[in-house]
């Protein structure tokens, strides 16, 4: 499974954050890959609509996240959300992806 994770917006524009980060589950240590799969299942990621959080003018300073997951069979699902995500399972998935992306973002 391949995940493309992109962070946009926020109070301060940081160009390095606008580059998508690719997370390949085959490159993750087995415990992390298993945790990612658990988080995807708990958050019901593949059942989510394309936009989860409300996008409004009042939320202009919140970061927005685009998560595209491509399964090994070639199927894809993309979800956009903001820092205002309310579902605790989806919040944990977002936190996991941010932690996985952080080392790659520091390189830019």
N, C-alpha and C positions, 0 to 999 in steps of 0.2 A: 504494500500500500504506500502511496506517495501523497504527501500533504504539502500544499502550497499555502503558506500563511503570510498575510500581508497586513501591516499596521499602517493606518492613515490618520491624519488629523491630529487633534490634540491642541493644547494651549500654545505650545511652541513647535514650530516646524523643524523637524530634524530629518534632513534628506536621507540619511542612512536607514531610517525606519521605513521609508517608502519602498524599499526594494523587497520583493517577495523572498521569503526564506523557504527552502525545500527541506522537508523532513521525510526521510525514507525509513519506514519501519524496519526494513531489513538491516539497516545500519545501526539501529538502536540496540543497546544491551537487552537481553531477553526480559528482565524484570520491567524495564521501561516500556518495551513494546507490549507486554501483557497489560500494564497499567493503562496505556493509551487505548487499547482495545476495550478494556473495562469502562473507561470514561466515555468512549463513543457509544457503547451499549447503554450505559446509565443515562446519558444525555439524549438518547434516541436521535442522534445526529442525522441519520439518513431519513428520518421522518419530519425533520424541521423544514419550515418554509425558507425561501431564499433570504428573507429579512426577518430577523428575530426581534431585535430591539426597535423601539420607536426612534425614528430619525426626525428631529425637529430643529427649528432654528435656535431654540433655547439650549439645545445640546451640542452647539457648534464646537465647544471646547473639549468635548469627550473624544476619546480615541475610538476609531472604528476599525473593525477587524474583518478581514475576508479570509474564510477558510474553505479551500477547495480540496476535496479528497478524491483521489483516483484509486479505485480498487484494482487488484491484480487482473480482473476480467475486463478492465477498460472503462467500467462504469464510473461516472463522476457525480458528485453532489457538492454544491457551493452554498455557503451560508454567510450572510453578512450580519454582524452584530456590533454593539457598542459596549462601552464600559458599564452601561446601565442594565446589563443582562440580569434578570431576576432569578432564573432557575438555578438552584445551587449545583446541580450536576453539570449544567452547561458552563457555569462559572468555574468549576474545577477543571473542566476540559480546557477552557480558555487560559487559565493559569498554567496548566501543564504545557500548552503550546507556546506560551510566552517564555516559559523557562527553557524550553527546547530551542527556541529561536534566539535567545539572548546571546549565546556564544558567537553565532553567525553574524548577528547585528553588530557586535563589538568589532568585528574584523573590518567593517566598512567605514 
